[in-house]
């Protein structure tokens, strides 16, 4: 009986997982508008680089 119950729950869970689709704004941005997705990602990377570079010690004599 316990094995049958686990089998039923497992089957239902697998069906639910197969139907699940996650909606993500970032994923949609890269799928629908590749240009703006890459522009945004490049902007974020440049911003992080500028922030890290601002903490880099200067070699002043």
C-alpha positions in Angstrom: 0.0 0.0 0.0 2.8 2.4 0.9 4.6 1.6 -2.4 1.4 2.2 -4.4 1.0 5.6 -2.6 4.5 6.6 -3.5 4.0 5.5 -7.1 0.9 7.7 -7.4 2.5 10.7 -5.8 5.6 10.3 -8.0 3.5 10.1 -11.2 1.6 13.2 -10.3 4.8 15.1 -9.4 6.3 14.1 -12.8 3.3 15.3 -14.6 3.3 18.7 -12.8 7.0 19.2 -13.5 6.5 18.4 -17.2 3.8 21.1 -17.5 5.7 23.8 -15.5 7.2 26.7 -17.5 9.0 29.5 -15.7 8.5 33.0 -17.0 11.6 35.1 -16.5 11.9 38.7 -17.7 15.7 38.2 -18.3 15.1 35.0 -20.3 12.4 36.8 -22.4 14.7 39.7 -23.0 17.4 37.4 -24.5 14.9 35.4 -26.5 12.7 38.2 -27.9 15.2 41.1 -28.0 18.7 39.8 -28.2 20.2 43.2 -29.0 18.8 44.9 -25.9 19.6 41.9 -23.7 23.3 42.0 -24.7 23.4 45.8 -24.4 22.0 45.5 -20.8 24.4 42.7 -19.9 27.3 44.6 -21.3 26.3 47.7 -19.4 26.1 45.7 -16.1 29.6 44.2 -16.8 31.1 47.6 -17.5 29.5 49.1 -14.4 30.9 46.3 -12.2 34.3 46.8 -13.8 34.2 50.6 -13.1 33.3 50.0 -9.5 36.0 47.4 -9.0 38.6 49.6 -10.8 37.7 52.6 -8.5 39.0 50.5 -5.5 42.2 49.5 -7.3 45.2 51.2 -5.6 47.1 53.8 -7.7 50.8 53.5 -8.3 51.7 57.0 -7.4 55.3 57.7 -6.3 
